[in-house]
Amino acid sequence: MPGHQGRTAFALGLTALTALASAVLGPVTAQAAPAQVGRAAADTPVVVDGGTVLPGRVPGKKGALGVTFGFSDITLAGGPYEQPVNHNYNRPMYQPKASDPDSFWDNYVEELTTAGVDFVAVDLRGFGPGNAVPDGAGDPRALTPLVDAIKRRGVADQLKIAALDDTPATLTDKKNRAVHHTGGYEPPFDIGDADGTGEGGYQYFWGNNQREFFSRVPDDMLYKVDGRPLIYEWSVNDFAFSNQGNGNLSKLLRYARSRAEAEFGVDPYYVVDSSWPDRDPSVISQIDGIDNWFVLPEGSSVAPYQPVIDNGQLKFGDGWDYRTSEGAGDYKNTYQSSTQAGASVTYSFIGTGVQYLARTAPDQGSVDVSVDGQAPVTVKLNTGSAPKTQQAVFGKSGLADGSHTIKVVNKSTAPVTVDGFRVLTGRSATLNGRAYGVATPGFRVVNSDTDMIMDPDHGRKLSSTLDATVNAGADLTLVEGFTDWEENAMLARTADGTYAERLTDYPNQMIDTLRRYSTDPFPEEYRTEAETADAFAGATPGSAWDTYRSGDIDVQPTGDTGGGWNVGDIAPGESLTWNSRPLQGTVKLSARVATPNTGAQVRFVVDGRAGPTVDVPSTGDWQKYTTVDAGTFQLPAGTHHTVRLEFPTGSLNANYWTATTIAAPPAPAPVGPTGPITGVGGKCVDLAGGSAADGTRAVLNTCATTGTQTWTLAPDSSVRALGKCLTTENGGTANGTRVQITSCDGSKEQQWSVNAADGYLVNAKSGFCLEDADGSTADGNPLIIWECNAGDVGQKWQAQANGTLAGAQSGKCLDATGPSSADGTKLQIWTCAGSDNQLWKLPV
């Protein structure tokens, strides 16, 4: 409701927010008024009051989502899905035929687009010199059918292709196959051998791998970041590689980048596994992003990265002993120890700082640490507390970005340790201002030498790993692995079976979860293929054509436009059911069907609410299709539903059905006092340019009944307009971060608590207080967050009896610049004068 007409002070908001803070209901995102997106259906909508609100992408999180995709010989052939030692629970629903490779790609393009992913990162593993196509799994020359399938389905504008280069398989295995006729990872690949005269060769990285990827995938079908094609690189750890340091990894990427630019006019966007800068810190200059890959049991990572260098890359003098420490907490379970006075270790690095990691314990001695030959600093490793590992006992930052050397010297015969050095760079937390997430739905590899298990937990694990990446603000999230049945990490539809048999509750479970975390979780036009049903009933036993999937469902290749499959020979009383479809607002459901007969009918049932029973006209042939509109349904916002497609009478074929949103769901009623915020000259606080874009500044404008002038004081103490919330700039938590409005996403940076006794307004994420920037009392000074300090009156805000809001330190008031009431006037703090341009009225 609009505020009353009295002169309520803006400062009263502090008291009001204190009361609201004691009854927080949780973040509530305001939404714009409903908009017509299509012609409404003629029939009265069937109202469905229920549905399920499931975990998914938080509004305001805009990072892209992609999946890995392996295409091994067994996967392409449709099995056998068994390995000698590791039991494979994940079995694909789709049963390809080796004689029809095009259909393999047609199916998986459909699955990928149904999941709503932005890109598919195909697993690259190169090929041996002179070997025919395909040369085992990951041969990039075998990607042409994928490109063709994307074009056939007409989704080249929405599904793009990236690459995940399985670096050990691409380089070490292919080199050993060609040179030693063995394969595998022994002997390791020598990164420093560019021409291949020894145990290396750049040809395996470029000529027999990435060159063919760029040759097979058209430029306009590549997934690009900043206009550059995305390529992920996997591990270069010591199990498969040697001689990675000394700038050798940088040289390898520099070579590949130069060839890509010369031959294809592209500059690859390389996101590498953290082992790359671990082994060669100079590679930072050649890469665009770092991922830490997923680790068990978490199953995800989006953590800041700072390389740790240990053991073989350090130059140890005499007197050091290499030790292992399984489970103690040392980096990679190893460290070096010395009891020799004068024993030293040095390391040269490229960066802006360095930290020395060591063990601390009561029996440890002391070391001298120096950087770039400067006077040493004595560091005591003997502490009175219990032994600790991986302790940063020395740090040096603020160095010029370049080459530096750190030296550690034992001062006595008491034991000292070196666990490693952490290199600090100007691009350590993110590269190019971006964070890179990796996630997985589950993992299960158990054999004679491996016991790695991460239970999918009935699909909840995938939700949690996507919460930890997509919803944590990752700019790119890569999910392992769409077809990874070998490691029980598959995202594709699973064959029918119980959770104990398949590690999924129903066939579409993982695809449905990916859709919820996609950049378009509730598409306005959503197509569902008939053959993909989670359940089916009423059919005669067996499969008439033994195609696509097993079970009592008759699937055959369709003659409809676009190809694919249809469910055929449907008899009266049959039905197809999907457990979770994203439907909201007013939705028209239509079925794509064919029959040469009359008397056939279809009906949709959503969460048990039946729509109209609709007659299907004769199309003249079993493979001549028509689209039949079968009712509209009205569903709550943000809900998922069980949909059953029934066939009450007649005989027909069904290809697919579509859900078309013809009216958006109504906006929820505001939670909290809502209305305009009025000030000098009767003008209203507005968003500049009538825009609700993130970062838009607040201005004064002529009052109008627009959404950009309608503000809500929400129960979570936020102030909202058009669903935007007060937040810290870029989600920052550092001292000096400015505040602004941005998309509400329920994150802590958008949550504020009020301490009326101290006058603090505290940001939940940082724990810092709203403050005048730089402690200044100058007119026009901006507002920031800063570490709360009881003695800092710049963080205290006071309600004034005359209707103003003043800072305790500055004594300045919220003010309209000028003073002016002109449209577009900016707001600031200014010397309190009790003038009209400093008096404010809030909604109540």
Protein Blocks (a to p, Z undefined) as FASTA:
>chain_A
ZZdfbdcdfklmmmmmmmmmmmcgbjaddddddddfbdcdfbdcdddfbbpddddddehi
acdcdddddddfklmnopacddfklccfbacfbacdfklmmlmmmmmmmmmmmnopabdc
dddebjaehiacdebehiaklmmmmmmmmmmnopmmmmccdddddfklmmmmmmmmmmno
ngpjbdcddfklmnopmmgcjklmmmmmmmmmmmmmcfklpcceehiacdddddfbfklg
ghklgolmmmmmmmmmmmmmmmnopacdddddfklmmmmmmlmmmpcbdcebjadfklpa
cbdcddddehjlpccdehiacdddehilpahhiacddfbehiacddddddjbdcdddddd
fkbccddddeehiacddddfbdfbdcdehiafbdcehiacdddddddddfblbdcddfbd
cdddfklmpghhiacddddfbdcdddfkbccdddeklolmmmmmmmmmmmnopabdcddd
fklmknopafbdcdeddfklnopabfklmmmmmmmmmmblbcfbdcddfklpfbdehiae
djfklgoiacjddddddfbehiaaddehiaehiacddfbdcdehjdddddddddfbehia
cdddeehiacdddddddehiaklccdddebjadddehiacddddddfbacdddfbdcddd
fbdcdddddedjedddddehhiacddehhiabehiacddddddddfklcccddfkopace
ehiacddehhiabehiacdddddehiaklpccddfknopacdfklopacddehhiabehi
acddddddfklmklpccddfkopacdfklopacddehiacbehiacdddddehiaklccc
ddZZ
